[in-house]
């Protein structure tokens, strides 16, 4: 009964705090504190509900138990982070997005390729990851190379479509003006079309941040060495060590949010002139 009371009190305090914050003038402090307060309230309700209703830790461990496991397993979590995020997701993200960017420029230069490559890319993007991952694992082996290959397949098409769309964002008058200055294709690309395409390019980069992490983790379910976030989640579920599973999920959530936030910060710094970044 005590834990249920704590949960209700936590909800009331969090609700009142967010109402007060919402009534304050918009600032960096209030913008940050509203989601923080909401998140802490959910954690307290989660803790109180698990304790109060005596939910089995096999079904749902308490946040405090997950936190203890997180601290005690830092070496394991770091090893899995390096294997999955740095080696698998990040390398595949760079290769996939880089290749998509270069091919988008080629498609823009030779428009007939758009009718041939984009349908093929659309077909590849529609392939289920659970079908592609085992094949790529057999091709590239059980180490991080196969996970990077899965990530390349997942991020390539969204990045390609956004970049091609961005390169076509300029209007006819702007392109005609560049022609009157006798600009070459490369000069027009660098000085007009790429700057105009930057919001689209960063939109593709932001979309693919989460796809890269998901792809690397899921690919590890189909074969990996004895390390990696997907491997750890799979084996820990079999051992009913749900606290370690949730610890891995926390790492994935933090990494995914930081990755997305970093790309968004870079976008704001490089496209400050765009209307979407003003105010």
TAHU-V375408 format. One record per backbone hydrogen bond with DSSP energy under -1.0 kcal/mol. CO is the residue of the C=O (numbers start at 1). NH is the residue of the N-H. If there is no record, write none. Layout:
# TAHU-V375408
co: (CO:CO)
nh: (NH:NH)
This chain:
# TAHU-V375408
co: (1:2:3:4:5:6:7:8:9:10:11:12:13:14:15:16:17:18:19:27:28:29:30:32:33:34:35:36:37:38:39:40:41:42:43:44:45:46:47:48:49:50:56:56:62:63:64:65:66:67:68:69:73:74:75:76:77:78:79:80:81:81:82:84:85:88:89:90:91:92:93:94:95:96:97:98:99:100:101:102:103:104:105:106:110:111:113:114:117:118:119:120:121:122:124:128:128:129:132:133:134:135:136:137:143:144:145:146:147:148:149:150:151:152:155:156:157:158:159:160:161:162:163:166:171:172:173:174:175:176:178:179:184:185:186:187:188:188:189:192:193:197:198:199:200:201:202:203:204:207:208:209:210:211:212:213:214:215:218:219:220:225:228:229:230:231:232:233:234:235:236:237:240:241:242:243:244:245:246:247:248:249:250:251:252:253:254:255:256:257:258:259:260:261:262:263:264:265:266:267:271:274:275)
nh: (5:6:7:8:9:10:11:12:13:14:15:16:17:18:19:20:21:22:23:31:32:33:34:36:37:38:39:40:41:42:43:44:45:46:47:48:49:50:51:52:53:55:59:60:66:67:68:69:70:71:72:73:77:78:79:80:81:82:83:84:85:86:87:89:90:92:93:94:95:96:97:98:99:100:101:102:103:104:105:106:107:108:109:110:113:114:117:118:121:122:123:124:125:126:127:131:132:133:136:137:138:139:140:141:146:148:149:150:151:152:153:154:155:156:159:160:161:162:163:164:165:166:167:169:175:176:177:178:179:180:183:182:188:189:190:191:192:193:194:196:197:201:202:203:204:205:206:207:208:211:212:213:214:215:216:217:218:219:221:222:223:227:232:233:234:235:236:237:238:239:241:240:242:245:246:247:248:249:250:251:252:253:254:255:256:257:258:259:260:261:262:263:264:265:266:267:268:269:270:271:274:277:278)
